[in-house]
Amino acid sequence: MRRRSFLIRAAALTSAVAGGLWLKDHLIWRRPSVAFAGDGSSGWRPFVAGDALTPTVRVRLGGREVAALIDSGAQYSVIDRALVAELGLDDFFDMPLVAYGVGGRPQLGRGVTLALQVGGMAVTGLRVGILDLGPLAVAEGLGTPLILGQDLLMQTVLDLDLKRRRARFVAPARHAPSPALRSIGVGRSGTAMVAEVTVEGVVVRAVVDTGASALIALSQGAAESAGLLDGRPEAPGSSIVLGGVTSARVIRARTVTFGDDLWRNVATPVFVDAPLPNYPEALLGMGAFLGREVSLDLGGGRLHLAPMMSVTVV
């Protein structure tokens, strides 16, 4: 089973990582400047990472094109250490970072300031963490040595068209959700978007996470509260995480609901709880949006989603 359920999380406040990384809070990161050409958008950009469910786009950086993961579960944007060296980047800043993967091994890093282009969107002053991203950065893994996180998404609206596998960034003042999309009730915790999801009738608060491929992933505590750890069969799985690959438990949830949508017999990754501040109890990933259009306005705290035409059995 090929899983990218956790990928990478750079998180603080309530958007901490499960299976990726956690960038320690109490750091002051200036928000980047974003400018749009023409219609106030980047234009639609095709996904570039093979058959991955997660949104990946080409970015112009340092005179070359690189693939970037758009990750609404990551509070900070991140760049792979090897790419920094390849591009000869030197606009460093002294903000020490502490990043934890699910294996519990911390990485220490620095920061660098980037200017980049995504279609018709120009970004300057994007302060990113420099870390060893391991398989996330290489072609054999996800092939994305750059992670675009909440620091950028707070400045834009992200439209995703999962049927056509494409994404675009839109200036918030110029964005109007399609009338075909319905508004979904969500909340904010820090810079993370949080939604209520029920797992076998039990409500969990899940970070809306475009960097996760699973429909829902649960912490061990949330899985226990939902009754999933009742001795039912488990399957082994694996996830690409910060610096390597880690094992995962996959347990079938009889029902999962989000908004008006219902799924049955859902393969649910369960990640180990960690003694870190604001560790999430659940992640709502791209599996919840398959074949649909979604509009994510992180700064405005709004989520719009195309209706699901029929009950989905996973």
Secondary structure, DSSP 4 states (H G I P E B T S, - for coil): ----SS------TT---SSS--B-SS---PPPEEEE-TTTB---EE--STT-SS-EEEEEETTEEEEEEE-TT-SS-EEEHHHHHHHT---EEEEEEEEE-TT--EEEEEEEEEEEEETTEEEEEEEEEEE--GGGGSTTTT--SEEE-HHHHTTSEEEEETTTTEEEEE-GGG----TTSEEE--EEETTEEEEEEEETTEEEEEEE-TT--SSEEEEHHHHHHTT--SS--EEEEEEEETTEEEEEEEEEEEEEEETTEEEEEEEEEEE---SSTT--SEEE-GGGGTTSEEEEETTTTEEEEPPPSS-EE-
